[in-house]
């Protein structure tokens, strides 16, 4: 009779919970890898610039990469404080309209290579864990030190050198998902970084066609980050 009952009502296999005590650690570490793509937002001195020139300065975005470390401090079940120092590399190309001052076609193009030491501090807001899965949101601020800024270079666009500030400040937002595997936690996330500090170093010539009409230039970037903790 017992065998008959078991055959009629088979036992439900219990789901295995990986790393059940992982999130109870006060401090833990990890590392991340990722891809990024950066843009520029321009604000102009002349409000009729676009109408007169028929188009904005075009930014050609190219994919870069990120790599770095993670330090995580647990506040409670739903909040963590995270520091994720990393190296971010990316490249952007500026395509200018056909200004009369440009003597050759190459004057319309400026390549901007950036190598950032990226230092963000996040508050990580966690949802409740569901089996081996948990979504989260990141909010925070970061500072970047650009090793390729050319800020102290005496040459400027007249010598084909586009200069930016060596440091800038950003606010950041992110959304991600944690997957608890047998040996470690794996987390993909999508993040946006938005600079609120002008990064442009003007050319020496006041009427420079490359920088003379730009009031502010801000970086905007999106990154796909994979963390291992």
C-alpha positions, -999 to +999 in steps of 0.1 A: +000+000+000+028+024+008+045+017-025+012+024-042+009+057-026+045+067-035+038+057-071+007+078-072+022+108-055+059+110-064+081+131-041+090+166-054+128+170-058+140+198-035+159+227-052+195+229-041+204+264-027+239+274-037+261+295-013+234+299+013+255+320+037+274+341+011+254+373+016+259+371+054+296+380+051+304+415+063+331+420+037+339+401+005+359+407-027+358+399-063+367+411-098+349+422-130+353+423-167+332+443-192+326+462-224+319+499-227+308+525-252+311+562-246+296+593-262+299+631-257+272+656-250+280+691-263+266+725-252+273+754-276+280+791-270+261+801-302+224+790-298+221+791-336+251+769-342+232+738-354+209+759-376+238+777-393+259+746-398+230+722-404+243+696-382+259+689-348+294+676-342+290+639-348+304+614-323+314+580-336+313+556-307+336+526-305+336+497-281+361+496-253+368+473-224+369+474-186+387+453-159+389+458-122+384+447-086+354+446-062+352+454-025+318+449-009+306+459+026+273+444+038+250+469+056+220+446+059+201+421+038+190+447+013+219+473+011+256+470+004+283+496-001+306+487-030+339+501-043+349+489-077+382+505-089+390+496-125+407+504-157+384+516-185+397+520-221+376+535-249+379+555-281+356+581-297+359+600-330+346+635-336+334+644-371+331+682-375+310+700-401+328+716-431+341+748-416+358+773-440+388+773-417+395+736-425+423+733-451+421+696-456+396+668-450+416+654-420+409+686-401+373+675-397+382+644-378+396+641-343+402+608-325+400+608-288+415+579-269+407+576-232+423+554-206+405+560-173+413+549-138+377+546-128+369+549-090+332+544-083+314+541-050+280+525-052+250+518-029+237+484-040+200+479-034+191+442-034+157+425-039+148+394-019+167+363-030+146+338-050+163+304-049+196+310-067+187+344-083+185+380-070+180+413-089+197+445-078+200+482-085+232+503-082+233+541-076+265+561-069+292+585-079+326+581-095+357+600-104+379+593-135+416+600-140+422+601-177+458+590-185+453+600-221+439+635-215+467+656-230+457+683-205+492+695-199+502+692-236+512+727-250+500+715-285+463+717-294+441+710-323+462+732-346+488+704-342+461+676-343+460+673-305+425+673-288+428+680-251+405+670-223+407+674-185+426+648-166+399+642-140+361+643-141+331+634-119+301+613-128+269+600-114+260+563-122+230+541-124+229+503-129+206+473-130+218+437-127+210+401-117+229+378-094+232+341-101+244+319-072+265+291-087+281+262-068+315+279-061+309+316-068+284+343-075+281+355-111+264+389-119+258+406-152+247+442-150+241+472-173+254+506-161+253+541-172+278+568-163+270+605-168+297+632-163+286+665-148+319+683-152+331+700-183+360+680-198+370+703-227+404+721-227+400+750-252+425+756-279+448+786-276+432+804-305+400+821-294+381+814-326+393+778-330+369+759-352+374+728-330+367+743-296+358+780-300+320+774-300+318+746-274+306+758-240+306+724-223+315+688-232+303+659-210+310+622-213+282+597-213+289+560-212+272+526-209+289+495-198+281+458-197+298+444-166+303+408-156+313+403-119+327+372-102+325+372-064 
